[in-house]
Structures are given as C-alpha cells and as structure tokens.
C-alpha cells in the first residue's frame, strides 16, 4: 500500500534508524513474551525487547514528547 514502509531487523536498532524527533510521533509497542515451541532458542532480550525499544526512543531529544502505547504489558 502507498505510504506504508516495512522495516526488517532488531526493533531497537530499527527505531534508532527511523526516528525523527522533530515530528510528533505515536509508538505502539508490543510487550510480547515468547512462550512454548521454540522459546528456548530465543534470547531473553529478544523475548521481550520492550525495555530496549524504550531506551532507543528516549535516546533522542524530542521536540514534542512521543505518545507510547504498550500492548500486552502485564
């Protein structure tokens, strides 16, 4: 679709590459945690990258503080 861009990679790293702190921004983060099949092969940091994503977001000096929505936060 027009206007949609997909980015592939580690979410904290991708965020650092695409964030423009001069723009008003809304982030919708997923606080998922991998359970069940294949979970043993996933590193702890990759099971829930939320803290690393927040660190990436707040590493910028924002003109207007971003809005952050977090799904699945328990």
Backbone bond lengths (Angstrom), bond angles and torsions (degrees), N, CA, C in turn:
res aa  C-N    CA-C-N  psi(-1)  N-CA   C-N-CA  omega(-1)  CA-C   N-CA-C  phi
1 X - - - 1.454 - - 1.519 110.78 -
2 X 1.288 114.16 149.72 1.466 119.85 178.65 1.530 109.32 -66.04
3 X 1.295 116.08 137.12 1.459 120.79 176.57 1.515 114.20 87.21
4 X 1.315 118.06 -2.47 1.459 121.40 179.79 1.517 108.36 -108.88
5 X 1.327 115.49 129.26 1.455 120.90 178.97 1.519 108.17 -125.71
6 X 1.310 117.15 127.29 1.462 121.69 177.78 1.526 108.82 -97.24
7 X 1.327 115.87 140.45 1.460 121.93 177.99 1.520 107.63 -122.72
8 X 1.305 117.04 135.45 1.449 122.12 -178.88 1.518 109.31 -113.79
9 X 1.319 116.04 131.30 1.459 119.84 177.20 1.509 111.08 149.95
10 X 1.295 115.57 -173.11 1.459 122.67 176.79 1.526 107.91 -67.06
11 X 1.320 116.95 123.92 1.469 119.95 -173.17 1.527 114.01 -56.98
12 X 1.344 120.76 -43.09 1.474 118.17 177.98 1.523 112.78 -61.30
13 X 1.346 117.07 -37.86 1.466 120.49 179.14 1.523 111.63 -70.60
14 X 1.322 116.87 -42.26 1.464 120.93 179.03 1.523 109.74 -62.76
15 X 1.320 117.33 -42.71 1.472 120.20 178.98 1.523 110.86 -57.53
16 X 1.340 117.07 -44.41 1.474 119.83 179.64 1.523 111.59 -61.39
17 X 1.330 117.63 -29.03 1.459 121.43 -178.42 1.528 112.90 -81.59
18 X 1.328 117.65 -30.55 1.469 119.34 -172.09 1.531 114.60 -106.07
19 X 1.319 117.90 -12.09 1.467 119.88 -178.00 1.525 111.11 -67.65
20 X 1.315 114.94 135.54 1.465 122.42 173.16 1.527 106.08 -121.46
21 X 1.342 117.98 98.82 1.463 120.76 -174.51 1.522 114.58 -68.75
22 X 1.322 117.53 -2.76 1.471 119.85 177.10 1.528 111.08 -87.59
23 X 1.339 117.02 -7.88 1.472 121.36 -178.03 1.522 110.10 -106.15
24 X 1.327 115.54 147.41 1.460 119.51 171.66 1.519 107.32 -67.19
25 X 1.335 116.53 134.02 1.460 119.90 -171.82 1.523 111.10 -138.28
26 X 1.329 114.63 142.42 1.459 122.09 172.53 1.521 106.83 -119.60
27 X 1.331 116.15 127.25 1.453 121.76 176.32 1.519 108.41 -108.76
28 X 1.312 116.26 136.31 1.464 122.29 173.28 1.522 105.58 -117.99
29 X 1.326 115.38 102.18 1.458 120.88 -176.43 1.525 109.84 -101.87
30 X 1.312 115.63 150.21 1.457 121.54 -179.94 1.523 108.39 -112.21
31 X 1.316 116.74 117.93 1.462 121.87 -179.69 1.520 110.39 -88.15
32 X 1.325 116.11 44.06 1.463 121.15 -177.45 1.519 111.77 -64.95
33 X 1.288 114.55 157.75 1.458 122.12 174.88 1.509 106.81 -138.40
34 X 1.321 116.89 125.48 1.455 121.26 -176.48 1.517 109.74 -74.09
35 X 1.335 116.02 125.67 1.462 121.08 177.22 1.522 107.94 -128.74
36 X 1.302 115.71 154.61 1.456 119.15 173.52 1.505 113.47 83.27
37 X 1.321 116.59 -145.92 1.453 123.81 -173.42 1.522 112.10 -53.08
38 X 1.317 116.08 125.13 1.461 121.03 175.42 1.512 114.74 83.63
39 X 1.332 117.65 -5.27 1.466 119.72 -176.61 1.522 112.04 -64.50
40 X 1.330 117.69 -31.18 1.461 120.70 -178.88 1.523 112.40 -64.92
41 X 1.332 116.84 -27.04 1.460 120.69 -177.18 1.526 112.69 -87.55
42 X 1.317 117.48 -2.32 1.461 121.81 -178.09 1.521 108.78 -101.97
43 X 1.336 117.40 131.84 1.458 119.96 -179.78 1.524 110.68 -66.49
44 X 1.309 116.04 156.60 1.466 121.15 -179.76 1.517 110.69 -58.01
45 X 1.333 118.14 -41.53 1.469 121.45 -179.28 1.522 111.07 -63.15
46 X 1.336 117.18 -35.87 1.459 120.18 -179.76 1.514 112.45 -79.87
47 X 1.333 117.36 -19.49 1.455 119.87 178.43 1.518 110.85 -67.72
48 X 1.315 116.70 -35.04 1.463 120.44 178.44 1.529 108.37 -146.77
49 X 1.327 117.40 86.47 1.464 121.13 -176.75 1.538 114.16 -78.56
50 X 1.313 117.64 9.07 1.458 121.87 -173.67 1.528 113.20 -53.94
51 X 1.321 118.23 -48.93 1.468 119.73 -177.78 1.527 111.66 -63.33
52 X 1.330 117.18 -38.98 1.467 120.47 177.76 1.529 110.72 -67.24
53 X 1.338 117.02 -36.95 1.466 120.54 177.48 1.525 110.43 -64.91
54 X 1.325 117.38 -43.83 1.469 120.99 178.13 1.526 110.75 -63.08
55 X 1.328 116.66 -39.88 1.465 120.17 177.61 1.528 110.42 -61.20
56 X 1.327 116.62 -41.86 1.472 120.48 177.75 1.521 110.82 -62.13
57 X 1.329 116.59 -45.88 1.464 121.33 -178.60 1.521 111.16 -61.29
58 X 1.340 116.50 -44.54 1.456 119.77 -175.76 1.525 113.72 -85.36
59 X 1.340 117.17 3.73 1.458 119.61 175.71 1.536 111.35 -78.86
60 X 1.333 115.98 -7.19 1.458 121.48 -179.91 1.523 110.88 -100.14
61 X 1.315 114.97 154.95 1.462 121.65 173.38 1.523 106.46 -94.72
62 X 1.332 116.24 104.03 1.463 122.57 -173.12 1.518 111.76 -84.11
63 X 1.340 116.10 136.38 1.476 120.92 172.93 1.519 108.58 -66.15
64 X 1.322 116.27 -46.92 1.460 123.92 174.91 1.524 105.83 -125.34
65 X 1.337 119.15 125.65 1.459 119.81 -179.04 1.536 110.89 -55.25
66 X 1.327 116.43 138.81 1.466 119.57 -178.38 1.527 111.71 -73.29
67 X 1.317 115.67 158.29 1.462 122.46 170.93 1.523 106.14 -93.43
68 X 1.322 116.83 133.50 1.459 120.10 -178.59 1.528 109.21 -126.50
69 X 1.326 115.75 120.83 1.455 122.92 175.66 1.513 107.69 -108.68
70 X 1.339 117.19 135.24 1.450 121.10 -178.10 1.519 109.96 -123.67
71 X 1.318 115.51 121.66 1.462 122.88 179.58 1.526 109.35 -93.96
72 X 1.284 117.17 145.75 1.470 123.76 175.34 1.518 114.19 68.41
73 X 1.313 119.17 16.36 1.461 120.44 177.34 1.518 108.85 -72.39
74 X 1.316 116.02 124.19 1.477 119.63 -178.64 1.505 109.95 -116.45
